[in-house]
Structures are given as C-alpha cells and as structure tokens.
Amino acid sequence: MTVSAERWAQIKSVLGEAMDLPSEQRQSLVDELCGDDVSLRAEVDSLLHAAEGPTPFAYVLADSTNNPTATTDSVSELLGLALGHQYEIIREIGRGGMGAVYLARERALERLVAIKVLRPELAASLQSRERFRREARIAANLSHPGILQLHTFGELSGVWYFVMSYVRGETLADLLRRRGKLPAHEAHQILIELADALACAHRYRVVHRDIKPANVLIDAESGRAVLADFGISKIGGMGDKLTATGAVVGTPHYMSPEQTVAGSDVDERSDIYSLGAVGYSMLCGREPFTGENAGQVMYARLIRDPDPISSVNPSVPTALADIVMKCLARDRLNRWESADILRNTLADAASGSDERLPEGIRDIPSFGPFALAWFIGWSAFALLTPRLLIERILLLVISLMVPFGLGLHVWLLAGRSVGFAQMTRVALRPPEWWTMYWPQNFRRNSDIWRRLPLPARFCRNALSAFFLFVPGSIVVGELLHPLPGSALAASLLALEVVTIALTVAGLIGGYLWSKRQSLDMPDTLRLMIGPTGFSSGWNKPSMTRVLMRAGGHVRAPDPADPLDYRRAIAELAPRLSSEFNALRAEAPDLADRMAEMLQRQSGEVAAMHRDAGPAETERLQSRLAELGDENADDTGQRGELRQLLETELELVWRMRDRLEIASRQRAHRFELLRNLYSVVADCCAGEEQSPAPGDCGARALAVCAEIRRELEASNPSRSAA
C-alpha cells in the first residue's frame, strides 16, 4: 500500500525535527510527536536508522510497504523535472543512507556523470542538508586523479544534489567479493594510488574517516583506484558539530582503535590505519579482525594486533607485508607519520628496492654519481691547469666538499632504519637518464639492462669505453708529455685506436642486427643508446619481442597497459610446472590475441571520440542554430541543408551510444586479460600460495575458456575456420 501525500508530509515533518537534534535526544522527541500513532513511529524510526546506518547502499527506501521502489521512482521524477534541461537521467546506480546516485548524460558537454541526490525526507533536516553540503564542499576542494571529482552542487525545486565524475567500473568491495584476494603487485599498486589520494586530502587537513573497499572505485579503463564518499569526513582544526559527541563514525571492520572509542582527536593517522586494513583485506582475502557482531570486531582491535600477513598469505613480499602491518599499529605513534611517507615507502618497495628509506634520505638515490663527478671535475681542474700551490689546495678542498657532505649525511642517518651498506648502494644508483655501463649491484631492480640482447649491451659497453678511455688517454698524454715514438706514447695511441674500432664495430653491428630484427630507427636508438630505466616504450610489441627473458623476478605489468600484461604472461608461462603444460602453451597465445584486440579497440574508441565527441556535436548544433527554425520562406536548398545536418547530428548521437558500448566491452576484455595474468601468476607461485588452494588449475581452465569465447565471438570467421 503506497503512502499518501498527506501521510508522507507528516513523516517528513517529524523526521526533519528529529534529525536536527543530537542522536540521544531524538527518541524522546519522536515519542512526543508521534503519540499513540504506532505506524508513524515505525516509519520514522526506520528512516532514522537508515540515515545513521554505517554501511552505504544498504538501506531500503520506506515510502511504501509493498512497493519499496516508490520513493526511488519519485526521486528520479523530481530529479528529471529539476535538472532535465541540463542532464538526461539514465538510471539509478546506487543507494545509501543519505541518498541515491544516478547515472546521467550532461547535455552541454556530452559526457556521462553521476548525480548524488539527498533523500527528500532528509532534505527537510537542516543537519542533513549541512552534512550533504559539507561533503560537496570537501570534494570540490580536492583536485586529484585519485579522488572522485565534483563538478557542481546545488538545490532546485527542493532537490539537493551534486554532480560528480562517472567512473566506469566497480568498487573494490565488489572486486574482492568476486576474486577473494588480489595478487600482491595489484594490491601494492592500489595502495600506492590510495595513499597518494590521501596525501592530497591530508594536505588540506581533511580526514576521510571511512576508508574501506566499498568507498574505493576501480576504473575499468585504466585500472586506477579512485577514493570516493567524503560524507563523514572532517576538516582538521574545525569542530564537528554535525557528529554528536561520543558518537562512533566509520565502518567497524576498517576503523582505527581511536575511532572505536569515539575519540575527539581522530587525525590523519586514523586514515592510515584504515588504509592498512584495506591493504590487509586485499592481500589476505579477509579483514584484519572478525567477530559475530560489530562490538566484538571493535573490541578486538583495542586489545590485540591482527595476525601477521606472512602467516595468512606467505606469498606476499616481506617489504609490502611490513608496510601494511605498520599501518595497523594500535598506537598511532607507531604508524607511518603521514600519507606522504607511506606513499613514498610503497613506491620504493614497488620499484624493486629492498630498502625502505626514511624521509630524511629520499634525496640520496643518484647523489653518489653527482658527488663523484664533482670530485673528478674539480680535481682535474686543480691538477691539470697551471696554478699556485695554495690555489691547487683550495680547489682540491672544494672537490671534497660534496663527497664529504654525502658521506656525513649517510653516516648520521645510517642505522635508524637501514644499514650503511644499503644506503651506500642506494646513493650509487645511476641517474634515471643513464644509458651506459654501470655495475649491476648498484642498478635498480626495475632496470632492464639484464634483458637487453647481447648486441645492444656490446654497443653500450663499447660507447662506455670510448667516453672513458679516449678522453683519459688524451689527459694522460697532456699531463706526462711522452716523447713521440716512446712506449708510453705508442700504448696510448693503441688504446685510442682499439677503443674507437670497438665503438664503430659495436654501432655498425648493432644497427645491422636491428635491421635483421625489422626494427625501425626509433626502436633501434632506444635499444642501443636509450635509458634503461623502465618506461612504457619498452612495452611495445617490437621491444618485447627482442628483449631477453632474464631469470628471477618478473616485473609486474603496468595496470593500464594491455601490452605489458602480454609481456608479463609471456615471461611467466615458461616457469609453470609440468602439471600446467596446457596453460603454459595456451596462455601466451591467448594473451597475445587479447592484447592485439584491445589495441585495435582502443584505436576504434579513440576514432569515435574524435568523430562523435562534444566538439563535433557542438559544431552541428551551432550550424543548425545559425540556420534558424524552419519557415515558409526557406528555399529548397536551405531546407535540404537543415535536414542533412539533423541527419548527421542523429548519426553522431548513435555513434555516442556505440562508443559507450565499445568502452564497456573493452573494459570487460581488459579485465579478462588481467584475470589471465593473475591466474598464471598464482599457478607459478604454487598451490600452497594461490588464492584458492587446490583450485588453481580449475580457475586457469575457466579463465582461458572465457577468453576463447570472447575471441570467437569477436571473430566468427576465424572460429569457423
């Protein structure tokens, strides 16, 4: 039975007054206003409970007994009436304690957006409106690719709303429900992105207070994690008048110990704890603490630490497990000091370094080569130019200043978190732009030097010898002035000739080898003299084909690059044991075909963006506006032109629909490729470390079968052949 308009007005009146009071005073007011009307009290209590519930998207709108979607329909109609001139409302995509979220198309800019609407019964409450306005204000001030962007906020005809970016994908909670837990490299990347987003929020003194998987969106196109829902966040230094004193805010499984006791001094380190709990869930497939009810979960985190990640999932790298466990320290003084430090530490671990450097020495990497160049340059200037003795001494002192400062800095900080030897190795890393020889022990683990083919390494080593020995020989000759024809002069000349000959041979040999490999000139230059630090250029098909598959660690793929997933699968497949022979043979081929399909589809999507984008739509609409409305004075040609433009505009609209379908299809296919990499990595790790022990082979067969079906559906002629 649907609630009448008069009854609904009565419910909203009581609810509005109750929402403006602290929670402990609401019940007495409800009892007073409802009197003996039991059904009215039940409706109001139900809505109050929904508005205060900790879990978004979990309530049922209470407009009617037998038709719970009545309010949803009415809100959608109100939204259409209020905003229909700006937005085309497509469908509802989520509901929560404060309101509903709708997918819409912005007519002026031709883009999909999400519109969050405050529930009408809550809009009657000043407190609810202020909480809604605060969420919009906070989101508007945070500009970061990892934070859901807010476009506009307003109220029309009693409808309170704000418009956000639309992220095509799913929540992290949905992803974990579907996959159980994530591979360590994937969880690691999500943690880096969320820590970076939190660092931005904390710079504006915004404490989120509700970091959990349900509030993290995973973009299906890029794989990037996006932080959403600042509904219960607070701004440091400002009183939180919208939260009753002593009220517990947050989600029990992810809130920090200080949140569980409703502390008034909850700060940024509380978000770091919650982020650690999210990381624990991604790596272990369960929350840090479990219990029969929220009270047990909240009490458990006050009296003990969670089980170590290494005991729940031994396959997680020690460095990553230690970082997450430090986030989960009960005493916030023992957690990471800031999200900035956490992000940098995670990034260091992701780059393959086994050193987790404190903030004070993050400028050390690559400083050693600079100190060495400083010393050599000033020393040569002091010794090889005519100078007075005192001038030589002063120049030599200057040459020692930078190396001495670096050594002193390392000595003062060594022992706090890493040893002197480790810090020395980090200091002696090559610059990111370095292309020549460098001792392997000092290279970053992400450096691809070991994977370069032998002709490329020979060419680089020959160039390194040229730049070292030829200038060195000239300097020695100028310094010692050997007599022409002497043994020293002959040796220096021979050194120069041999070095130049090897360099020329290396360059010519490398060029001829690259031609046999059908590489173009940009790829040849990258291979022979380009920087060896990781970049997306090494993921091109032509590059992955010629790079050697070095033993040991396989670099995790770039989450947004299908070609890099193909590369990672091709490197992992040969490592599968004999029981996975079928997967070892089939996975690289499936990955190759799927990556090629994704590349083609990316080109098609880009073309549709270009041909049916907002600029083209605006051009056609402007041209039609210039022609004006149809009237009797129009010539036949003018009418035909208008009809042609209208037909073209209609075609553009249909292309926009195709663009949305193609984008969804590409996102689905990319997810299949990610799943294939995940299952191959799990099978390589061994049954005891796989997300579903004893079921790795079955999961592999299921993923491969799904990819085959997708490939056959996209290319019927090939499957028929």
C-alpha positions in Angstrom: 0.0 0.0 0.0 1.6 3.3 -1.1 1.9 6.1 1.5 -0.4 9.0 0.8 0.9 12.5 0.2 -0.6 13.8 3.5 0.9 10.9 5.4 4.3 11.4 3.8 4.3 15.1 4.7 3.6 14.1 8.3 6.5 11.6 8.3 8.9 14.2 6.8 7.9 16.8 9.4 8.6 14.6 12.3 11.8 13.3 10.7 13.1 16.8 9.9 12.7 17.9 13.5 14.3 14.7 14.8 17.3 14.9 12.5 18.2 18.4 13.8 18.7 17.1 17.3 21.7 15.0 18.8 21.0 11.3 18.5 20.5 10.8 22.2 17.6 13.3 22.2 15.8 12.1 19.1 13.8 9.3 20.6 12.1 11.4 23.2 11.0 13.9 20.5 9.8 11.1 18.2 7.7 9.7 21.1 6.2 13.1 21.8 5.4 14.0 18.2 4.0 10.5 17.2 2.0 10.0 20.4 -0.2 6.8 20.0 0.4 6.6 16.3 2.4 3.3 16.2 2.8 3.1 12.4 4.1 6.7 12.2 6.7 5.9 14.9 7.7 2.8 13.0 8.2 4.7 9.7 10.2 7.5 11.4 12.4 5.0 13.3 13.0 3.1 10.1 14.2 6.2 8.3 16.3 7.4 11.2 18.0 4.0 11.4 18.7 4.1 7.7 20.1 7.6 7.8 22.5 6.7 10.7 23.5 3.3 9.3 27.2 2.7 8.8 27.0 0.9 5.5 26.2 2.8 2.4 23.9 1.3 -0.3 22.3 -1.0 2.3 19.0 0.7 3.1 15.6 0.2 1.6 13.5 3.4 0.9 10.5 3.2 3.2 7.9 5.0 1.1 5.6 2.0 1.0 5.1 -1.4 2.4 4.6 -3.4 -0.7 6.4 -1.1 -3.2 9.8 -0.1 -1.8 10.9 1.5 -5.0 8.2 4.1 -5.0 10.4 6.7 -3.5 13.2 5.9 -5.9 10.8 6.5 -8.8 9.5 9.7 -7.3 13.1 11.0 -6.6 14.0 10.1 -10.2 11.0 12.1 -11.5 11.8 15.1 -9.3 15.4 15.0 -10.5 14.3 14.9 -14.1 11.9 17.8 -13.6 14.6 19.9 -11.7 17.6 19.1 -13.9 16.2 17.7 -17.1 17.2 20.7 -19.1 20.9 20.1 -18.2 21.1 16.3 -17.7 19.4 13.3 -19.2 18.8 10.9 -16.3 19.6 7.4 -17.4 19.3 5.1 -14.4 20.0 4.6 -10.7 23.4 3.1 -10.0 23.5 3.1 -6.2 21.7 4.0 -2.9 22.9 4.9 0.5 21.9 6.3 3.9 21.9 9.9 2.7 20.5 9.5 -0.8 20.7 7.9 -4.3 23.2 8.1 -7.1 22.1 8.3 -10.7 23.9 7.9 -14.0 23.2 10.9 -16.3 24.4 12.5 -19.5 25.3 16.1 -19.4 23.7 17.6 -22.5 26.0 20.6 -23.0 29.3 18.7 -22.7 28.2 15.3 -23.9 29.7 13.4 -21.1 28.5 10.8 -18.6 28.3 12.0 -15.0 27.0 10.7 -11.6 24.4 12.7 -9.7 24.1 12.2 -5.9 20.7 13.3 -4.6 19.8 13.9 -0.9 16.7 11.9 0.0 13.7 14.3 0.1 12.7 13.3 3.7 16.3 14.1 4.9 16.4 17.4 2.9 13.8 18.6 5.5 16.5 18.5 8.1 19.0 21.4 8.5 21.6 19.0 9.9 21.3 16.6 6.9 21.5 19.5 4.4 24.6 20.8 6.1 26.2 17.3 6.1 25.4 17.0 2.4 26.8 20.5 1.7 29.9 19.7 3.6 30.6 16.6 1.6 30.3 18.5 -1.6 32.5 21.4 -0.3 35.2 19.0 0.7 35.2 17.1 -2.6 35.2 20.4 -4.5 38.4 21.5 -2.8 40.3 18.3 -3.5 41.7 18.1 -7.0 43.4 14.8 -7.6 43.1 12.0 -10.2 42.6 9.5 -7.3 39.7 11.4 -5.7 36.3 11.4 -7.3 35.9 14.8 -8.9 32.9 17.1 -8.1 31.6 19.3 -10.9 28.8 21.2 -9.3 26.4 21.4 -6.3 23.0 23.0 -5.9 19.3 22.9 -5.0 16.4 23.1 -7.4 12.7 22.7 -6.6 13.6 21.2 -3.2 16.1 18.6 -4.7 19.6 18.8 -3.2 22.2 17.3 -5.4 25.8 17.4 -6.5 27.3 16.2 -9.8 30.4 14.0 -9.9 32.6 12.3 -12.4 31.3 9.0 -13.5 33.8 6.1 -13.0 33.0 3.1 -15.2 33.9 0.1 -13.2 33.2 -1.5 -9.9 34.0 -0.9 -6.2 37.0 -2.6 -4.6 34.5 -4.4 -2.4 32.8 -5.9 -5.4 36.2 -6.9 -6.8 37.2 -8.7 -3.6 33.9 -10.5 -3.4 34.5 -11.8 -6.9 38.2 -12.7 -6.6 38.7 -13.3 -2.9 42.1 -11.6 -2.7 44.4 -9.8 -5.1 47.9 -10.6 -6.3 50.5 -8.7 -4.2 51.6 -6.5 -7.1 48.0 -5.4 -7.9 47.2 -4.7 -4.2 50.5 -2.8 -4.0 49.6 -0.5 -6.9 46.1 0.2 -5.4 47.7 1.1 -2.1 50.1 3.5 -3.7 47.3 5.2 -5.5 45.1 5.5 -2.4 48.0 6.7 -0.3 48.7 9.4 -2.9 45.0 10.4 -2.8 45.0 10.5 1.0 48.2 12.6 0.9 46.3 15.2 -1.1 43.3 15.2 1.3 45.5 15.4 4.3 47.4 18.4 2.8 44.0 20.2 3.1 43.6 18.8 6.6 40.7 16.6 5.5 40.4 13.3 7.5 38.2 10.9 5.5 37.2 8.6 8.5 35.6 6.0 6.3 38.3 4.3 4.2 37.0 0.9 3.1 36.7 -1.2 0.0 33.1 0.0 -0.7 34.4 3.6 -1.0 37.1 2.8 -3.5 36.2 2.7 -7.2 38.3 0.8 -9.7 38.2 2.4 -13.1 37.6 -0.3 -15.6 39.5 1.5 -18.4 42.8 2.5 -16.5 42.6 0.1 -13.5 43.2 3.1 -11.3 41.8 3.3 -7.8 39.6 6.3 -7.0 38.6 7.4 -3.5 35.0 8.4 -3.0 32.4 9.3 -0.4 33.6 12.1 2.0 30.2 12.0 3.7 31.6 11.6 7.3 35.0 13.3 6.8 36.1 16.2 8.9 38.4 19.1 8.5 41.2 19.4 11.0 41.1 22.4 13.3 37.3 22.8 12.8 34.7 21.5 15.3 32.5 18.7 14.0 29.1 20.0 15.0 27.3 17.5 12.7 28.5 14.5 14.7 27.2 14.0 18.2 29.8 13.9 21.0 30.7 10.3 21.8 29.3 9.0 18.5 31.2 6.3 16.7 31.6 7.1 13.0 33.1 4.8 10.5 32.8 1.1 9.5 33.7 -1.4 12.2 35.9 -3.7 10.2 38.1 -0.8 9.0 38.0 1.9 11.6 41.0 2.7 13.8 41.2 1.9 17.5 40.8 5.6 18.3 37.6 5.7 16.2 36.1 2.7 18.1 36.2 4.7 21.4 34.7 7.8 19.7 37.8 9.9 20.3 37.6 13.6 19.5 41.2 13.7 18.4 41.0 11.4 15.4 43.6 12.6 12.9 45.2 11.7 9.6 46.8 8.6 11.2 43.4 7.1 11.6 43.0 7.1 7.8 46.4 5.4 7.6 45.1 2.6 9.9 42.0 2.2 7.7 44.1 2.1 4.6 46.2 -0.6 6.2 43.0 -2.6 6.9 42.1 -2.3 3.2 45.5 -3.5 2.2 45.2 -6.4 4.6 41.9 -7.4 3.1 43.3 -7.3 -0.4 46.4 -9.4 0.5 44.7 -11.9 2.8 41.2 -12.2 1.5 39.6 -11.2 4.8 39.5 -8.2 7.2 42.2 -7.9 10.0 39.6 -8.7 12.6 36.4 -10.8 12.5 33.6 -11.4 15.0 30.0 -12.2 15.3 29.0 -8.6 15.6 30.4 -5.1 15.3 31.1 -4.8 19.0 33.4 -7.8 19.0 35.3 -6.5 16.0 35.8 -3.1 17.5 36.9 -4.6 20.9 39.4 -7.0 19.2 41.4 -4.2 17.6 41.7 -2.5 21.0 43.3 -5.4 22.8 45.5 -7.2 20.1 47.2 -6.8 16.8 45.9 -8.7 13.7 47.5 -11.9 12.6 50.7 -11.2 10.6 50.2 -11.1 6.9 53.1 -13.6 6.5 51.2 -16.2 8.5 48.0 -15.7 6.4 49.5 -15.4 3.0 53.2 -16.3 2.8 53.5 -15.3 -0.9 53.2 -11.6 0.0 56.7 -9.9 -0.3 58.1 -9.2 3.2 58.6 -5.5 2.4 54.9 -5.0 1.5 53.7 -7.0 4.4 55.8 -5.0 6.9 54.5 -1.7 5.4 50.8 -2.7 5.8 51.4 -4.1 9.3 53.0 -0.8 10.4 49.8 0.9 9.2 47.8 -1.3 11.6 49.8 -0.5 14.8 47.4 0.1 17.7 49.4 3.0 18.9 49.1 5.7 16.2 52.6 6.9 17.2 53.9 3.7 15.8 52.2 4.1 12.4 53.5 5.9 9.4 53.8 9.6 10.3 51.9 10.8 7.2 50.3 9.5 3.9 53.2 11.2 2.0 55.8 9.0 3.8 53.6 5.9 3.3 53.2 6.6 -0.4 56.9 7.1 -0.9 57.7 3.9 1.1 55.3 1.9 -1.0 56.7 3.4 -4.2 60.3 2.4 -3.1 59.1 -1.1 -2.5 57.3 -1.3 -5.8 60.4 -0.1 -7.7 62.2 -3.3 -6.5 64.4 -1.7 -3.9 64.8 -3.7 -0.7 65.5 -0.5 1.3 62.6 1.4 2.9 64.2 4.7 3.2 63.1 7.3 5.8 62.0 10.7 4.6 65.4 12.3 5.5 67.3 10.3 2.9 64.9 10.2 0.0 67.2 12.6 -1.9 70.1 10.2 -1.7 69.4 8.0 -4.8 71.7 9.0 -7.7 73.5 11.6 -5.5 76.6 9.4 -5.4 77.3 9.8 -9.1 76.9 13.6 -8.8 79.4 13.6 -5.9 81.9 11.5 -7.9 81.6 13.8 -11.0 82.0 16.9 -8.7 85.2 15.4 -7.3 86.7 14.4 -10.7 85.9 17.7 -12.3 87.4 20.0 -9.6 90.4 17.7 -9.1 91.2 17.7 -12.8 90.8 21.4 -12.9 93.2 21.7 -9.9 95.9 19.3 -11.2 95.8 19.9 -14.9 95.9 23.6 -15.1 98.9 25.9 -14.1 98.1 27.0 -10.5 99.9 28.2 -7.4 100.2 25.6 -4.7 97.7 27.3 -2.4 95.2 27.5 -5.3 95.6 23.8 -6.0 95.0 23.0 -2.3 91.9 25.2 -2.2 90.5 23.6 -5.4 91.1 20.1 -4.0 89.3 21.1 -0.8 86.3 22.3 -2.9 86.4 18.9 -4.8 86.0 17.1 -1.5 83.1 19.2 -0.2 80.2 17.4 -1.9 81.5 13.8 -1.3 82.2 14.7 2.3 78.7 16.1 2.8 77.1 13.0 1.3 79.3 10.7 3.5 78.4 12.7 6.6 74.7 12.6 5.7 74.8 8.8 5.2 76.8 8.3 8.4 74.4 10.4 10.6 71.3 8.6 9.3 72.7 5.1 9.0 71.4 2.6 11.5 68.0 4.2 12.1 66.1 2.1 9.6 68.7 0.8 7.1 72.3 0.0 7.2 75.3 2.0 6.0 76.0 -0.5 3.2 72.4 -0.4 1.9 72.4 3.4 1.9 75.7 3.4 0.0 74.2 1.2 -2.7 71.2 3.5 -3.0 73.4 6.6 -3.2 75.4 5.0 -6.0 72.4 4.2 -8.2 72.7 5.7 -11.8 70.6 8.7 -12.8 67.3 7.8 -14.5 68.6 9.1 -17.8 71.8 6.9 -17.7 72.4 4.8 -20.8 75.9 3.3 -20.5 77.6 0.7 -18.4 77.0 0.7 -14.6 77.8 -2.0 -12.0 74.8 -4.4 -11.8 74.8 -4.3 -8.0 74.0 -0.6 -8.0 71.3 -0.7 -10.6 67.6 -0.5 -9.7 65.7 -3.8 -9.9 63.4 -2.3 -12.4 66.3 -1.5 -14.7 66.1 -3.6 -17.9 69.9 -3.9 -18.6 69.9 -7.6 -17.9 67.2 -8.1 -20.5 68.9 -6.3 -23.3 70.1 -8.5 -26.2 73.9 -9.1 -26.4 74.4 -6.7 -29.5 72.8 -3.9 -27.6 74.9 -4.5 -24.5 78.1 -4.7 -26.5 77.3 -1.4 -28.3 76.6 0.3 -24.9 79.8 -1.1 -23.4 81.8 0.0 -26.4 80.5 3.5 -26.1 81.2 3.5 -22.4 84.8 2.5 -23.1 85.1 5.2 -25.7 83.9 8.0 -23.4 86.2 6.7 -20.6 89.4 5.7 -22.3 89.8 8.2 -25.2 89.5 11.4 -23.0 91.6 9.6 -20.4 94.3 8.8 -22.8 94.4 12.4 -24.1 94.5 13.8 -20.5 97.4 11.4 -19.6 99.3 12.5 -22.7 98.9 16.2 -21.9 99.9 15.6 -18.3 103.0 13.3 -18.9 104.1 14.7 -22.3 105.5 11.3 -23.6 108.2 11.5 -26.3 106.9 10.6 -29.8 107.8 7.0 -30.5 108.2 6.1 -26.9 106.5 3.0 -25.4 104.0 5.2 -23.4 103.0 7.2 -26.5 102.6 4.0 -28.5 100.4 2.4 -25.8 98.2 5.5 -25.5 97.8 5.6 -29.3 97.0 1.9 -29.4 94.4 2.3 -26.6 92.7 5.1 -28.5 92.7 3.1 -31.9 91.3 -0.1 -30.3 88.6 1.8 -28.4 87.5 3.7 -31.5 87.5 0.5 -33.6 85.4 -1.4 -31.0 83.0 1.5 -30.8 82.5 1.7 -34.5 82.1 -2.1 -34.7 79.5 -2.0 -31.9 77.5 0.7 -33.6 77.6 -0.9 -37.0 76.9 -4.4 -35.6 74.0 -3.2 -33.5 72.5 -1.4 -36.5 72.7 -4.4 -38.8 71.3 -6.7 -36.0 68.3 -4.3 -35.5 67.7 -4.4 -39.3 67.5 -8.2 -39.2 65.0 -7.9 -36.4 62.9 -5.5 -38.5 63.2 -2.6 -36.0 62.6 0.9 -37.1 65.1 3.7 -36.3 63.4 5.0 -33.1 63.3 1.4 -31.7 66.9 0.9 -32.8 68.1 4.1 -31.0 66.1 3.1 -27.9 67.6 -0.3 -27.8 71.2 0.8 -28.5 71.6 4.0 -26.6 68.3 4.8 -24.8 67.9 5.0 -21.0 67.5 1.6 -19.4 65.1 2.6 -16.7 61.6 1.3 -17.0 59.3 3.2 -19.3 56.2 2.4 -21.4 58.2 2.4 -24.6 59.8 -0.9 -23.6 56.3 -2.5 -23.7 55.9 -2.0 -27.5 55.4 -5.4 -29.3 58.7 -4.8 -31.2 60.6 -4.3 -28.0 59.1 -7.1 -26.0 59.9 -9.4 -28.9 63.7 -8.7 -28.8 64.2 -8.2 -25.1 65.7 -11.3 -23.4 63.7 -13.0 -20.7 66.0 -12.7 -17.8 65.7 -15.2 -14.9 64.5 -14.4 -11.5 61.9 -11.7 -10.7 59.2 -10.9 -13.4 58.3 -7.2 -13.3 54.6 -6.7 -12.6 52.7 -5.2 -15.5 51.5 -1.7 -15.8 47.9 -1.8 -14.7 46.8 0.4 -17.7 48.8 -1.2 -20.5 47.5 -4.4 -22.1 50.8 -4.9 -24.0 52.6 -5.0 -20.6 50.2 -7.8 -19.4 51.1 -9.7 -22.6 54.8 -9.3 -21.8 54.4 -10.4 -18.2 52.3 -13.5 -19.2 54.9 -14.5 -21.8 57.6 -14.3 -19.2 55.7 -16.2 -16.5 54.4 -19.0 -18.8 57.7 -20.9 -19.2 58.0 -21.0 -15.4 54.9 -23.1 -15.0 55.4 -26.6 -13.7 54.6 -29.7 -15.8 51.1 -30.1 -14.3 50.2 -26.8 -16.1 51.5 -27.8 -19.5 48.3 -26.8 -21.2 48.2 -23.4 -19.6 51.9 -22.9 -20.4 51.2 -23.5 -24.1 47.9 -21.6 -24.4 48.3 -18.6 -22.1 50.8 -16.6 -24.2 48.8 -17.1 -27.4 45.5 -16.0 -25.7 47.3 -13.0 -24.1 48.8 -12.0 -27.5 45.4 -12.2 -29.3 43.6 -10.4 -26.5 46.2 -7.6 -26.3 46.0 -7.1 -30.1 42.2 -7.0 -29.9 42.4 -4.4 -27.1 44.9 -2.3 -29.1 42.5 -2.3 -32.1 39.5 -1.5 -30.0 41.4 1.3 -28.3 42.0 2.8 -31.8 38.3 2.4 -32.6 37.2 4.1 -29.4 39.7 6.9 -30.0 38.3 7.4 -33.5 34.7 7.5 -32.2 35.8 10.0 -29.6 37.2 12.2 -32.3 34.3 11.8 -34.8 31.4 11.9 -32.3 32.9 14.0 -29.5 31.5 17.1 -27.9 33.3 19.4 -30.4 31.5 17.7 -33.4 28.1 17.8 -31.6 28.6 21.5 -30.8 29.6 22.3 -34.4 26.4 20.6 -35.8 24.2 22.2 -33.2 25.7 25.7 -33.8 25.2 25.3 -37.6 21.6 24.4 -37.1 21.1 27.3 -34.8 22.6 29.6 -37.5 20.0 28.3 -40.0 17.2 29.1 -37.6 13.8 27.5 -37.3 12.1 26.1 -40.4 9.7 28.6 -42.1 7.8 29.1 -45.3 10.4 31.5 -46.7 13.1 28.8 -46.8 14.4 27.8 -50.2 14.5 24.1 -51.0 18.3 24.0 -50.7 18.1 25.6 -47.2 15.7 23.0 -46.0 17.7 20.2 -47.5 20.8 21.6 -45.7 18.9 21.6 -42.4 17.7 18.1 -43.0 21.2 16.9 -43.8 22.6 18.5 -40.6 19.8 16.9 -38.5 20.6 13.5 -40.0 24.3 14.0 -39.3 23.5 15.0 -35.7 21.3 11.9 -35.3 24.2 9.8 -36.6 26.6 11.4 -34.1 24.1 10.5 -31.3 24.1 6.9 -32.4 27.9 6.8 -32.5 27.9 8.1 -28.9 25.8 5.1 -28.0 28.2 2.8 -29.8 31.1 4.5 -28.0 29.6 3.7 -24.7 29.0 0.0 -25.7 32.6 -0.3 -27.1 34.1 1.3 -23.9 32.2 -1.2 -21.7 33.3 -4.1 -24.0 36.9 -3.0 -23.9 36.8 -2.7 -20.1 35.4 -6.3 -19.9 38.1 -7.7 -22.2 40.9 -5.9 -20.3 39.6 -7.4 -17.1 39.8 -10.9 -18.7 43.4 -10.2 -19.6 44.1 -9.1 -16.0 42.4 -12.3 -14.7 44.6 -14.4 -17.0 47.8 -12.8 -15.7 46.5 -13.3 -12.1 45.8 -17.0 -12.6 49.2 -17.6 -14.3 51.0 -15.8 -11.5 49.1 -17.8 -8.9 49.9 -21.1 -10.6 53.6 -20.1 -10.9 53.6 -19.3 -7.2 52.4 -22.8 -6.3 49.3 -24.3 -5.0 50.1 -23.5 -1.4 50.3 -19.8 -2.2 47.4 -19.5 -4.6 44.2 -17.5 -3.6 42.2 -20.8 -3.8 44.4 -23.7 -2.7 43.9 -26.8 -4.8 41.8 -24.9 -7.4 44.4 -23.0 -9.4 44.2 -25.4 -12.4 40.4 -25.2 -12.5 40.4 -21.4 -12.3 43.0 -21.3 -15.1 40.8 -23.5 -17.4 37.8 -21.3 -16.6 39.6 -18.1 -17.4 41.1 -19.5 -20.6 37.7 -20.8 -21.7 36.1 -17.4 -21.2 38.8 -15.6 -23.2 38.4 -18.1 -26.0 34.7 -17.5 -26.1 35.3 -13.7 -26.2 37.8 -14.1 -29.0 35.5 -16.4 -31.0 32.5 -14.0 -30.5 34.6 -11.1 -31.8 35.9 -13.0 -34.9 33.3 -15.6 -36.0 35.1 -16.3 -39.3 38.3 -17.3 -37.6 36.5 -19.6 -35.2 34.6 -21.2 -38.1 37.8 -21.9 -39.9 
